[in-house]
């Protein structure tokens, strides 16, 4: 039976002291305002961190560039934050982006995308794909190598990274070197054992999954679209090498591991890790948990290896 490790228990106590809320009782703007009050973990100092804008599918999107050194022609990681397509912003991914930038010695470009319910499906995946195109066209001027662009993200952001790879294949580019998928929502199957086992969380629950889904999708039919459910794509062969990192105590665990299996069976070079004793969201919560630090090291190793 799954059991939280000591670090995870301490982090949950800290979050409880800060005033965790049941988001299903609130509107998206109320939840965003609540989480905006939480302090972020300070990340490492870098050679350069600056905000910029990139082109989305329907206008400009906020983005943030992280640069590890003055070197030119650096590898590039485009990062998409989590939040169920309803929550999240550049702040929520800042600590992890700084760590990935430093540990992998890669240029990181964190990109926001339009959120639901103000902008329902498929606004988020289309924004993510448009941002990929913008980066491919402009990154050389930012010190990056257009031939070494990877995509990554956590939770909903991991879903968007996976979808970017599918859209790039279907639409003729841009070329993607690798995909880093951190507990991605790779399918929408709520009958998986991990959804049942961890229906009450911690952090992510079955009810909050339904809350996110209800705000993001206008109809159940959209769940069959590979832009919402990348596991349903007709063909996964030829996609970029993948690294799929999953938390043991997470309703999304089985979906992420199943997607890693789909990729591997399609001939995609795939690395998968499960981190026991930790919960959904652990990757971006700062350095307090040893499993978080290990997962970041594993992610950086993957990025350097490709």
N, C-alpha and C positions, 0 to 999 in steps of 0.2 A: 504493500500500500504506500502511495506517495506521501512523503513527509517533508515539510519545509525545513531547510537547513537553518542553523542558528543565525546566519547573516540575514536571511530572508525574514525571519521572525522579528529581528530588531528593526529592519527597515519598515515592516508593516506597522510595528508599534509607533515608529516615528510618524508615518503617514496618518495613522489614526489620531495622533496628538495634534496634527495640523488641521484636522477636521474633514475627513473623507465624507462624501455625500453620496446618496443614491441618485445617480444622474437620471434614472428613468422617471424621477418625479419632477424634473426640471426641464426647461427649454434649452436648446443648444446655446443661445446667447448667455443664459444664466450659468451653464456649465463652463463655458469659456471664461467668463468673468471670475468664477470660483478658482479655476486652475491658474489663471493669470496672477493670482496672489502668491502662489508657491514660489519660493526662491529656487533658482537653478544651481546645480553643482558647478563650481568654477572649473573650467577646463584648463589645459596647459596653454602657456603663452606660445604664440606661433610667429613666424616671420611676418605674416600679414593676415588680417581678417577684415573684410570690408563688405558692405552691402551693395547690391546691384539689382538690376531688373533683367528678366529674360522674357522672351516672347512666349505666351501661352496660346491656347487655341482660340481665345476670344479677347486678347488684350495682354497687358504686361503683368508679370508675376514677380513678387518679391523673391529675392534669392540672396545667398550669402556665400562669399568665396573665402576658403581657408587655404592658405599657402604655407607649406612647411619650410621653404627656403627660397633663396633668390635664384635657384637653378631654373633653367628653361627646359621646355619639352618634357614636363613632368607627366606621369600617368594621371588620369582623371577619374574621380568617382562622383557621379550625380546621386545625391541622397534625397529621398522622399520621406517625410516624417509620418509617424503613425497618428491614430486618432479616429479610426472608423470612418474616414471620409467626412467627418463632421467636426472634429476637434483638431488641435495641433497647429504649430507654426514654426518659424525659424528658431525661436527660443527653445522649444521642446526638444529639438534635436541638437542643440548647440554643443553640449558636453561630448556626446558620442562623435560628432563630426570633428571636433578638435582632436580627440584621441585617435580616430582613424587617420586623420591627416598626418599626425606626428608619427604614429607607429608604422604606418604603411608608406610614409614619405610620398604621399599622393596629394594632388590638388583636389580638394573637395568643394563641390558646388551644391549647397543645400537649396532646394527649391520648394516654395509653397505652391499650392494649387487651390483652385476654387473649391469651397466646402459646401456640403449640403447642410440644411435643406434649401439654402438660398440658391444653390446650383446643384441640381441632382445629377445622377448618372446620365450620360457618360462624361460629364464635365471634367472630373478628376483624371481619368486615364487619358483623355484627349489633351489636357493640359500637360500631363507628364510627358507624353510623346512629343508634343510641340516643343517643350523645354529641351528634350534630348536633341531635337533638330537644331535648336538655337545654339546649344553648347557645341555641337559638332561643327557648326559654321563659324563660331567666334572664339573657341577656346585657345587657339594658337596665339591670339593676341593677349590672352590672359596668362600665358606661360605654360599651357598644357599641350599635350600631344593628341591631335585629333584621331590618331590611329590606336590610341590606348584609352578608350572611354569605357568605363564600367558603370553599372547602375546598381543601386541598393536602397534599402529602406527597411523600416521595422513595422510590423503589423500591417495596417492599411498601406503604408509606404512600401512594404515588401511586396504586397499585391501589385502595386503600381509598377514596381521595378520588373516583376515577372511579366506584366502586360506589355511594358515597353519592349521587351525582347520579342514577344509574339508579334506586336505591331510592326517593329522594325523588319522582321522576317517577311511579314505579309505585304508591307508597303515598300519594300526595296531599300531599307536602310533608315537611319545611319547604322554603320557597323558598331557592334557592342562587343567589348572584349570579355566581360564577365558579368554575372549577376549575383549580388549578395542579398539573400532573402532571410530576414530575421523574423521568426515566427509569422510568416505571411498568412493572410486569409486566402488561401489558395483555392478553396471551394466554399460552397454555402450549405454544406450538409450538416444539419443540426442533430442528426441521429448518430454521429460518431461517438465511440465510447468516451473519448476525452471530454466531449461536450456534456455528456451525462455525468461523468465523474466529478467534473469541476464546474458544474452548473451554478454553484454559489461562489465561484471565484477561488482565491482572492483576486482582486483588481478587475479582471474581466469575468463577467457572468453571462449565463445564457440570456437573461433578461436584457442586459446591456447590449449584447449582440443583436437582439431583436430591435432594441431602441435605435441603434445605429442603422440597421437595415431599413427600418421604417422611414427614417429621415432621408436616406440616400436613394432609395429606389421608389419609383412611381408605380411599379407593378411587379408581380411575381415573375412575369415573363422575362424581365430583364436579367434574372438570375441565370438564364441559359446562355447569356452572351459571354464569350470568352474574355471580354474586357472587364467583366465583373467576376468571372469564374474561370481563371486561366487553366484550370484542370480540364475544362471542356473543349479546349482548342482541338481542332481536327488533327493536328500534327505538331509534335514537339521536337522532331528531329532537326538537327542543325542549329539548335539554340546555343547561346554562349555557355561556357562552363559555369556551373552553379555551386554556391555554398549556401546551404540551408541550415540555419541555427534555430533550435526549438527549445522552449522551456518545458520541463516535465509537467509542472502544475499549471496547465494552460488549456482552456477549451479548444484552442486552435492547434494544439500539438499534433493531433492525428492528421489534420488537413495538411499541415506543413510537411510531415513525414511522408504522407501519401504522394504529395506533389514531387518530392525528391525521388520517390520511386518511379513516378511517371517519366520524369526527365531521364533517369538512369536507364530505364527500359527503352527509351527512344534513342539511346546512344550518346546522351549528353554527359560529359565528364562532370560528375556530381559528388560533392562532399557534403555529408550531413552529420550534425552533432546534436545530441540532446544533453541539456544541462539539468541534472537532477537537483531537486530541492529548491528550485526557484520558480517564480511565477511570471505570467505575462507582463511585459514591460520592463523586465530586469535589465535589458541591454542598455537602456538610456537613463538609468536612475542614478548615475554617479558611481564613485569607486568603492562604496561601502561594502559591496558583496564580492567575495572572491570569485564567484562564478561569472559575474559581470566582467571583471578584469580578465578572466580566462577567455571569455567569449570575444572580447575585443582583440586580444592577442591572436586568437584563431582567425578572426575576420581579417586582421592585418596580414597575417601569414598568407592567407588565401589571395588577397589582393596583390601582394608582392610576387606570389608564385605565378600569377597569370600575366 
